[in-house]
Amino acid sequence: MLDFVLENVRMDWLVAVVIAVIVLLSVNKYSAGATNELRRDLHQRTIILAGLPSSVLTCTIPQLAECGATVIVLHPSPLSILPLINAIRIRTRNDDIYAEKCDLTDTDSVKTFSDNWNKSERTPTGPSNTLESGQIRRIDGVIFSTEYDGYVGARGHSEQEEEKRVAAAHLFLLSIMPSIAHSPNSRDIRVIRLVQPFYSAGTLKKVTHGRVSSVNRAGIKALKAHALTRYLQAEIDTAKAQNVVPEVDQTRQSRSNVHCLTVCPGFVRDSCVYPLFSQWGVLGVLMYYITLPIVSLMTKSAVEGSQVVMYALMKEKPGKGVLYRDNQIVGLPKALATELGNEELVKQPWDDAECIIKKTKRQFRRKKEMGVCASKQDKEGKSRSLLIDKQLEDDAKKMRRDCKILLLGSGESGKSTIVKQMKIIHQNGYSKEELIGFRLVVFKNVVDSAQSVVLALRKLGMEPRSNINQHYADFILDFSLDLEPGMSLSKDLVKAIDSLWNDPIIPKLLDRSSEWYLMDSAPYFFQNVDRIGNADYIPNENDVLRARIKTTGITETRFTMGQLSIHMFDVGGQRSERKKWIHCFEAVTSIIFCVAISEYDQVLLEESGQNRMQESLVLFESVINSRWFLRTSIILFMNKIDVFSAKITRIPLERYFPEYSGGADLNKAAKYILWRFTQTNRARLSIYPHLTQATDTSNIRLVFAAVKETILQNALRDSGIL
């Protein structure tokens, strides 16, 4: 083939083609701009994307989701983007992506969103996949593109429409400033505004003569947006963000944690180049598609344009009030730099936006005054609206009598068992159908635990004393459980488990339990394996309490204790689940923190080098000293006291906590662990400790009688009675 080409194709032509391909690829690579290589862990961080529909912002959503961020997408019609949101959730395995209704070109829509956002108890304004009620008002980043997408030079837009756009965008910025300006200084917050790449053709000075082209109009708009960013940064740095934060001396600079940045994604085809052609109508659109091969070589895709947005968000020290393009801070021409150095010129776009907002408010008041002469039908509608508002207010007062309890703690500390006890004690227990639903869970626990025993024997170099049990160990390890409805454990498996568990080597294996993992309920299930293996087996409540299934997400349980209506939230305790806790932190009456005190000698399943008790101490410290729980009572459940009392005589506590000197005394050991937890209480909150055995219903019933008084006292204090 190569010989044929060499004989029939002129070498100079071939060289020219190769050079042309290399040049075209180089041009395309250069036009695509720099890619973002930076990464940050964005778990428990909330990023707002405003200004959709926007191709560049749309491409940032999956990138943010992959970093673990909670993403709030503002869109004029949230229902239209739900398929996109759900697809990104599935692809990135991040459920914390939400759509809220907000049109950044409409002041009424922005005001509705901002009023709802700044309420103490939020209510969703969008469809079912919007934020849950009670989502805290934390903001770690805002990215908006009102000056970028689909808009070049304002041709086709009246002056009134342009004023509405400016007022809505500025009102949105002001509405989120309370959440940003009063955030802790330790929090790194980014406010990123996208602008078009025509800023070099703009000016901050008023143009009073001559014809202004579309490119010049777009440049003026982009440069004014950058001036707004710089002025906002200056206002935040002086702690004086236009009546959002208290007035202070202008000359006093504060160490702000907020970075306001202007970002130019460059010439993105569908967001910037296509609108430039489309302003000439059908002919312009036709020209665009004819020249599309050339345009594609010399412009960016939306994904390529989003790289600089992610870079500005990820960069550790991005600067303040600067303009980014292609992952670099842009140096503006001398004339524009001089204009941006003029305080009066930089302040003018801010003042203009403020004037437009005031003008919009005056127009709204005039319309409201004209409503006095409304028809009888309108007055009846207003009366109905007032009745609805009154009903909503009454419902809100009723809600204040509800008590919200969070169950927090590390994995396998007994939180879900507490929830099961609440169902038994306060909700008439489990029906027969619900008990049958736990059959497969119990079967899986039995088989998994038996296989853990066999693996531990081999890991530690032990062998069953009985020859038949050596055979049974191989049988158990090779057994594959087929979880089908109506199935039962095979008789051979039941016999093998029962025989192996009674082998003389097992007590010696349990003495080294800190070197391997076995769920706490395994001995109970092994002792009852004959009953569990019956064909007509139905789990009882004790089986359900001991059945172990990993909690994912957030589970809400509602019940009443006397006059109190309790909303109890159980959350997953594994590290991968803790990022979801933030959705429950609003308006909490009490926290029940569960710690398995028997796990002082064990390590995490997700990190073998981390002691479980040390992990619980770190987690408890972060919870009790959180600023969200300054008025919350902390109820400490020192759980699994039954396992702890049996273990303390075999495995010394001082082996893992050398400063402990109380020996095998149960009371001294429990007091020492309680002391370690109380030492983390820098916030000086009230801690109410209880020794619990979550699987013992009578114990939990007694404990919750005392807990009820604690919760009631806290509820009365919050209502102002105490």
Steps between C-alpha positions, in 0.01 A plus 500: 500500500784737588675423171181577306467836675865588435469411131171679428504801733740787461717536809464879512119461508522245779726726703262791445202292620687384810607856581144624445359235736760584765422872466124442525539276805731756660252781434218291644708410807595864553139616454376244753699676771645358818345208685444491873716248685424626851274302733345574840280300732166686489301271731267697731554811285206671331545651153221705334486511120288790378421623151389180328432411224875523444712241322816586694325483838327177398840341434623603845220309680644146451852625580379649829296188578804276447686708762217431749347849506138575584386676181195729490401581142280808452284478190182677376335159448649234732275225364663531158847414635400217736599232243845662481526520881401135541746389230785685673400350836518149356826560314685665789328308784436833669141553615565853625403678179186713511299726272338818633276741314664838440513708183794741515337725241187556711508700824179341631644150459827601667313662790290186553812287510692737728210532747472123513878454532535741790212358703592311817307197373522458124226360282570370149384720213570250225392142424552191712871479432575838655665562834343341804327723750747597768810512277747731671589826329868429451671627185854408399485618142281686252549478124269709281500592134245776445754700294620208287268253333295565189526876512719724287462872513133527600371520142135402506461593867332821607652728761227395744580131451869569549427686824295205626792266428747723684264549797424127530867398488598764757208412726606135492852597604371709790258227610776246559737745667370438858598133468841594358589807705426340838672167431791381719838644405639150459268426207634558150220650288509574127268737311564445129340713227527387136554765230539503122845531340430844351606692813796659319251677271313652795529809715368617835455855372167614360484487118315814390570507125542270203353162419576221746546159340373173647853399596556835674171463689600150609842634605342777708272246666792266579721779635219633722449148634871484588473841667207370708715205607788726605269736689326211677839363606601840637172531691536156656863565590394812691207313663253742340309312232231759425282475811548123519763515774551772763658832401865540594784734414571487125875508560492194724573187296382165632647159424215375284450133423303586185662500156299688235624404154411582141547207264498506121445152350613634161335456161262211568313402185140466616512762777700780342568448128156376390315802652743727314385348168134456594444874547491524118205263483470198271791615284726520805401151618566365149843666496577346839430145385688551171809616688452251786806283411723806521315633806543163675875513444539851639249503788425300814239246591298556818708238686820677400354834607407360841863414579592853605188516720608186685858631519385823667292296744775248581807728515625533856582876492321644196536866591221755546312707247704361211407381150581141396528362148664172394601430861697824526439844643446737208702820470266760349613772256640812664193713420260250658730446798497877555119506491481211748737692727256792512278445807217715363485310170514162678226602743270635227365159377414411861318831551317457169381154604383637836305775323334249269393289799351806672322594177359147474376519861325834431326351196389205711357732767307697237346181365410398855333837566304468177373170633281694748256552216493132417181316423287316753629170364859611567410598857342160561816337369708712736281395794550135412874562481499655848311200640756265346784708648336481844465123471867472404594713801293277731669194353838660562410557867396137528832395347683682780364243746671225305838379624769405255752243624811395313659161554870548431804279549744285311405180318365205705454710813134396540312794345270289283431268793376801699261581214370141506443531875296817444276307263457223758439739793304782335354357175347167606797295383540300178222326310541141381565618144771738622665224704502268198673778308805458726548128416752560222690756711537247783607226257768725351625601846530132601691394188726809492588454868573129458728571206675773703575240770652261246710776339622611845607144584711485185637853541620424855632154413245307708323176414181351646582222747245263348570349158135528403508872584797546266279358225210721614728808486575432133129444433402831667765698314391360163129549572325755278177648634226545240271765649165415345159569662373193683842336531631337819845408628603149400513237773862419413602864547316526833670183624842622385464840670373350826781243511777748417377757755523237775853395406756540787711737288230771489560646853869547414401663173269743684784595736669651192183674376681834471701353211198422282142616447185323620167676534380525862181305431681198355513298828124554546424378148734199532333396827160517327606357164280190536189717542609732218551198273139380528304513174217699664737740679357847572737745674391624841564851633829395661620371162398828335681707763820304439472486121771715344446690174707801395308829521531710185354846465264645759207320666226693681284347774205685657335417830355671806625505858231654715428846355815501289500411133841349426669500160803272531758492219737205464801548272773271374808507723764393249732772376350486150154570646589793727489758222120452499465601867509870409143476362366436853679771698223763496276558806624205707357461851732225625778277375536139610861408437561125510842359578569127525728493805578133435691595185803645678716220356361499144584690181282646226399276212562788258844584647686222677746737669238703688377391845119511523493670841743768383283552192192546721687753716598705196147484361343595835737796531400632157129464585495649850710802400309572180348846477174341379434342841560789740151458652474122465512247781742212443385159625791254506407133470797289613364195326577125499569495874428124501777428249730746679457332840588159351799633307666721764612196703665336196643797308650776720385854423846636586644314201328756275480794742827489702399785734211288640594328828174354629561140398202276422256697719188560286396825672849651486538410134161650409577818698834533325339476154235754603777732622675474163182608323422789737854637451413577138214730607659841434156650433394416859171348391294286735582130455256239630680160507327161520638145505285306255447160346310582182384141452331495844152651469449540877831686531417737213150558641650614833767711332248678277283584800794714617577620147140620465548744788818633341331552164194661661717744695687596185175543304355726770817708501486543121137606519588772752315349795824427685 
